[in-house]
Amino acid sequence: MDTAHVHLRSSLEEIKWKCFNSDCTFKGTKRQLEDHLDLECQEQQQKCQYEGCEKRRRRASIADHERECTARPIPCDHCTEIFPRQSMVQHLTVCKKVSKGLREEPSERCSIRPSGDRMLRARSSVRDTGVWSAGEEEGN
């Protein structure tokens, strides 16, 4: 009986499996398929790596999402504490290292915009709509 079990197991291990993702053409053994899905398949859905974000994207495009993710942690340029990108504007209004005058000016605020791994601070005006929009950096 053990011999039959070994032959059956060996035969099953040689079966070629097709990737479960519809746009992927991969075919391989069960073990190869597991590795393919875990590490390689560009069509496989992945969850964003940042805490608090539940977005899922194809492996091929998750990096694009993560660069712009509002939950991505970034350091404050003033105190160097780390905050989710979505909380940085709020943090800048209370950061003890930000000049007090900048925090109290009602017509101008700091806003953030992405630029690679760093966030540039830009002066901006609060529009009639109450929406903060990034303006040009001073001196440009």
Secondary structure, 3 states (H helix, E strand, C coil): CHHHHHHHHHHHHCCCEECCCCCCCCEECHHHHHHHHHHHCCCCEEECCCCCCCCEEEHHHHHHHHHHCCCCEEECCCCCCEEEHHHHHHHHCCCCCCCHHHHHCCCEEEEEEEECCEEEEEEEEECCCCCECCCCCCCC
